[in-house]
Amino acid sequence: MAAGACGGGVGRADVVPFLVAGASASILLPRPRSDGSGTAEQHTVGRGTMPGMLAVSIYNGYFAAAGGVLVIAVLLITSTQTLARINALKNVLVVISDMIAALVFATFGPVSWGDVPPLAIGLLLGSWLGPAIARRLSADKLRVGIAVAGLGLAVKLGLDAF
């Protein structure tokens, strides 16, 4: 959604570049660590995970710009899961959030059906290539790559909005 879609002046979409930039930068912050006494299945999520994911899901359903980056940021900050697990969980959560939003918008709002095929192709290519790339990169390189891509998107969105 473009900033102009919200009317004149500063609109709700004008905050999106700042949310994306903040989430992208937060991916680079130090992570909570498990105490090392448990197995991989005993990693924990913090108390802020559910409220954070609810907020990101609402945002993602409305704006969608870098929703996956925001999901990764919340999970990196609030859990001790590995980046690989967080990325996999992000994929599932974003699909659920996007499907709900798509059903609501298709039912109650105008849909530009001509835009659906190229978006579907991008979705399918990304869902095939993304995990293959993520598996081949170290967690640190993947985190930096996600953060840099998110910051680049934030700059582009900021230039579009202002």
FENRA-V638924 format. One record per residue. SS is DSSP state (A for helix, B for strand, O for the rest). OMEGA is omega in whole degrees, -180 to 180 (NA if undefined). Layout:
ss->(SS:SS)
omega->(OMEGA:OMEGA)
//
This chain:
ss->(O:O:A:A:A:A:O:O:O:O:O:A:A:A:A:A:A:A:A:A:A:A:A:A:A:A:O:O:O:O:O:O:O:O:O:O:O:O:O:A:A:A:O:O:B:O:O:A:A:A:A:A:A:A:A:A:A:A:A:A:A:A:O:O:O:O:A:A:A:A:A:A:A:A:A:A:A:A:B:O:O:O:A:A:A:A:A:A:A:A:A:A:A:A:A:A:A:A:A:A:A:A:A:A:A:A:A:A:O:O:O:O:A:A:A:A:A:A:A:A:A:A:A:A:A:A:A:A:A:A:A:A:A:A:A:A:O:O:A:A:A:A:A:A:A:A:A:A:A:A:A:A:A:A:A:A:A:A:A:A:A:O)
omega->(179:-179:-179:-179:-179:-180:-178:177:-179:-179:180:-179:180:179:-175:180:-179:176:-180:179:179:179:-179:178:-178:178:-179:180:175:-176:169:-178:172:-179:177:-177:-175:176:-179:-178:-177:175:-175:170:-178:-179:-179:-176:-176:178:178:-180:177:180:-180:180:177:177:-176:179:-177:-176:179:-179:177:178:178:178:178:177:179:-180:-180:-178:177:-178:-170:-179:176:178:176:179:179:178:179:179:178:178:177:-180:-180:-177:180:177:179:180:-179:179:178:179:-180:178:180:-179:180:-179:-171:-176:177:180:175:-173:177:178:-176:-178:179:177:179:178:177:178:-178:178:179:180:177:-176:-176:180:179:178:-178:180:-176:-179:173:-179:-180:179:179:178:-180:179:178:-179:-180:178:179:178:176:177:179:178:180:179:178:178:178:-175:-174:NA)
//
